[in-house]
Amino acid sequence: MAPPQLMLPALDASHYAWPSDLEARGIMKRAVMQSASGLQLARFTFHAARPSACAVLVHGFTVSARFELLAADADGVHNCWEGSLLERLVSAGVTCYAYDQQSHGESEGALGAQAFFKSFDSLADDALQLCNLAAAEQQGLPLLLVGLSMGGAVAVRVSRSAMRTLCDAIGGTQPPIDS
């Protein structure tokens, strides 16, 4: 039996595209990581000039890293670096890693469905994979895992895993969890 399909509005790629000047100004580095399930996940790094910590940031359901982490302009489009969560963290000395979760933003998804994933544990595995990469690239710096909304639930799942000791701190905002 096929899983139920969540009916979401079709969004063109421009909805998830990061402002091109972020790469041109050297603020953002774009890359791809392959999930354990073989999906290509878009990931983004924002280097602080003098890093004192690094953070892996996990977005919520049906949105993208860009939507969660950039500030909105006057029209409500999330494409502003200035005043954004990312800008504030990087200015404070935190190198940030973010990615578009499976079937979100610029990342591939199972069954080609938007915002669909076969297993919630696979989302936690993806977050841990990026935490491992960040820890390797930023050796010696404290590593924070921060999730927003569904990303907060991913962070909670990571906190319950055997690999939770990889992170120096784990937090989330409004995680949809059942206590």
Backbone torsions as a table, in degrees:
resi	resn	phi	psi	omega
1	MET	NA	130.8	-178.8
2	ALA	-73.0	144.4	178.2
3	PRO	-65.9	152.5	178.4
4	PRO	-64.3	144.2	-179.7
5	GLN	-94.6	131.9	174.0
6	LEU	-84.9	123.3	-178.0
7	MET	-87.9	106.9	179.2
8	LEU	-119.3	152.2	178.9
9	PRO	-65.0	143.6	177.0
10	ALA	-70.8	133.7	179.7
11	LEU	-121.7	135.6	178.2
12	ASP	-80.7	167.2	-174.3
13	ALA	-60.0	-27.4	-178.6
14	SER	-64.2	-22.9	178.2
15	HIS	-64.5	-29.4	-176.6
16	TYR	-107.0	-7.4	-175.2
17	ALA	-68.9	134.0	177.1
18	TRP	-77.9	149.8	175.8
19	PRO	-56.7	129.8	-175.0
20	SER	-64.0	-25.4	-178.1
21	ASP	-69.2	-19.3	179.3
22	LEU	-65.1	-39.7	176.3
23	GLU	-73.3	-41.9	-178.7
24	ALA	-61.6	-36.4	180.0
25	ARG	-83.9	-0.7	178.6
26	GLY	77.0	14.9	-179.5
27	ILE	-78.7	-39.2	-174.1
28	MET	-121.2	139.3	171.9
29	LYS	-117.7	127.9	-178.4
30	ARG	-101.1	141.9	176.8
31	ALA	-152.8	-179.5	178.0
32	VAL	-130.6	140.9	171.7
33	MET	-124.6	146.8	179.3
34	GLN	-96.2	126.2	179.2
35	SER	-72.3	165.7	177.6
36	ALA	-60.7	-26.2	178.7
37	SER	-88.9	6.6	174.5
38	GLY	89.1	5.8	179.3
39	LEU	-83.3	145.3	176.3
40	GLN	-87.9	117.0	-178.2
41	LEU	-109.7	127.4	177.2
42	ALA	-72.0	133.5	177.1
43	ARG	-132.3	156.8	-171.5
44	PHE	-140.0	137.8	179.3
45	THR	-122.6	137.9	-179.6
46	PHE	-127.5	104.9	-173.2
47	HIS	-86.7	130.9	171.9
48	ALA	-78.8	147.7	-179.8
49	ALA	-62.3	-44.8	177.4
50	ARG	-129.3	83.3	-173.6
51	PRO	-68.0	136.8	174.3
52	SER	-115.6	-8.4	177.9
53	ALA	-163.7	167.6	171.8
54	CYS	-134.4	151.0	-176.8
55	ALA	-132.8	140.0	169.6
56	VAL	-103.5	122.9	-175.6
57	LEU	-110.0	128.8	-174.8
58	VAL	-119.0	122.4	-176.5
59	HIS	-80.0	173.4	-178.0
60	GLY	-92.0	-174.2	-174.4
61	PHE	-73.1	136.6	177.4
62	THR	66.9	7.6	176.6
63	VAL	-116.9	-164.6	-179.4
64	SER	-135.9	170.7	176.1
65	ALA	-58.4	-43.4	179.5
66	ARG	-57.4	-46.0	-177.5
67	PHE	-62.4	-44.1	-177.1
68	GLU	-73.9	-31.8	-166.5
69	LEU	-105.1	-17.8	175.5
70	LEU	-99.0	154.1	178.4
71	ALA	-79.1	155.7	179.0
72	ALA	-84.8	145.3	173.7
73	ASP	-85.5	-173.4	-177.6
74	ALA	-61.6	-24.7	179.4
75	ASP	-91.6	1.1	179.2
76	GLY	87.8	6.3	178.8
77	VAL	-85.2	128.0	-178.0
78	HIS	-83.5	87.2	-178.6
79	ASN	-143.3	17.8	-177.1
80	CYS	-105.7	119.3	175.0
81	TRP	-69.8	-49.1	-177.5
82	GLU	-61.8	127.2	180.0
83	GLY	83.1	0.6	-178.1
84	SER	-82.6	163.9	174.3
85	LEU	-56.8	-43.7	179.6
86	LEU	-60.7	-46.7	-178.3
87	GLU	-60.5	-41.8	-179.2
88	ARG	-66.9	-42.6	179.1
89	LEU	-65.6	-47.9	-179.2
90	VAL	-62.6	-41.1	177.5
91	SER	-63.5	-29.3	179.0
92	ALA	-84.2	1.3	177.2
93	GLY	95.5	19.4	179.6
94	VAL	-106.4	115.2	172.5
95	THR	-74.9	129.0	-173.3
96	CYS	-112.8	137.7	173.3
97	TYR	-116.5	135.1	177.3
98	ALA	-140.5	163.9	176.7
99	TYR	-154.7	159.7	172.5
100	ASP	-90.8	122.1	-178.5
101	GLN	-64.3	165.5	179.2
102	GLN	-47.4	132.8	176.4
103	SER	63.8	20.9	178.0
104	HIS	-127.1	150.8	174.3
105	GLY	53.7	-128.4	-176.5
106	GLU	-90.0	2.8	-176.2
107	SER	-89.1	154.3	174.8
108	GLU	-71.5	160.4	178.6
109	GLY	-138.4	156.3	175.9
110	ALA	-65.3	138.3	178.0
111	LEU	61.4	8.1	179.6
112	GLY	68.5	13.4	-178.3
113	ALA	-93.8	138.0	178.0
114	GLN	-68.6	136.2	175.6
115	ALA	61.4	27.1	178.9
116	PHE	-110.2	138.4	172.1
117	PHE	-142.5	146.0	-176.0
118	LYS	-75.2	-31.2	-174.9
119	SER	-146.5	131.8	177.4
120	PHE	-64.2	-33.5	177.7
121	ASP	-59.6	-31.7	179.3
122	SER	-65.5	-29.5	176.5
123	LEU	-68.2	-40.9	176.6
124	ALA	-65.2	-38.5	177.0
125	ASP	-60.4	-40.8	178.9
126	ASP	-64.2	-43.3	179.0
127	ALA	-62.3	-43.2	177.8
128	LEU	-63.5	-37.1	177.9
129	GLN	-60.7	-43.9	179.3
130	LEU	-70.8	-33.5	174.9
131	CYS	-61.8	-42.7	177.2
132	ASN	-61.0	-44.0	179.3
133	LEU	-63.5	-45.8	179.8
134	ALA	-62.0	-43.1	179.6
135	ALA	-62.3	-38.8	178.7
136	ALA	-68.1	-39.6	-178.9
137	GLU	-78.3	-25.9	-175.9
138	GLN	-118.8	47.3	-175.0
139	GLN	-53.7	136.0	176.9
140	GLY	89.7	-12.2	179.0
141	LEU	-93.4	146.0	173.7
142	PRO	-60.0	141.1	-179.1
143	LEU	-113.5	124.3	179.2
144	LEU	-111.7	139.8	172.2
145	LEU	-114.7	119.4	-177.0
146	VAL	-126.3	124.3	179.1
147	GLY	-116.1	145.1	179.4
148	LEU	-113.6	124.2	179.2
149	SER	58.4	-119.6	178.6
150	MET	-58.5	-32.3	175.1
151	GLY	-61.0	-30.8	174.4
152	GLY	-65.5	-38.1	175.9
153	ALA	-66.4	-36.4	175.1
154	VAL	-61.7	-43.8	179.1
155	ALA	-62.6	-39.3	176.7
156	VAL	-62.5	-42.6	179.0
157	ARG	-62.3	-41.8	177.2
158	VAL	-61.4	-40.6	-178.0
159	SER	-63.2	-21.2	179.6
160	ARG	-94.7	1.5	-177.1
161	SER	-94.1	166.4	178.3
162	ALA	-67.2	-21.5	-177.3
163	MET	-88.6	5.0	-175.0
164	ARG	-59.2	-25.3	-179.3
165	THR	-68.5	-12.6	175.3
166	LEU	-62.1	-33.1	-176.3
167	CYS	-97.3	138.1	176.5
168	ASP	-78.6	-25.8	176.8
169	ALA	-153.8	144.6	178.3
170	ILE	-131.6	130.3	179.7
171	GLY	-147.9	166.1	179.1
172	GLY	-155.7	157.3	174.9
173	THR	-113.2	128.2	177.5
174	GLN	48.4	49.4	177.9
175	PRO	-70.0	132.2	178.0
176	PRO	-79.9	86.2	-178.2
177	ILE	-123.6	155.8	176.8
178	ASP	-99.5	115.9	-178.7
179	SER	-81.1	NA	NA
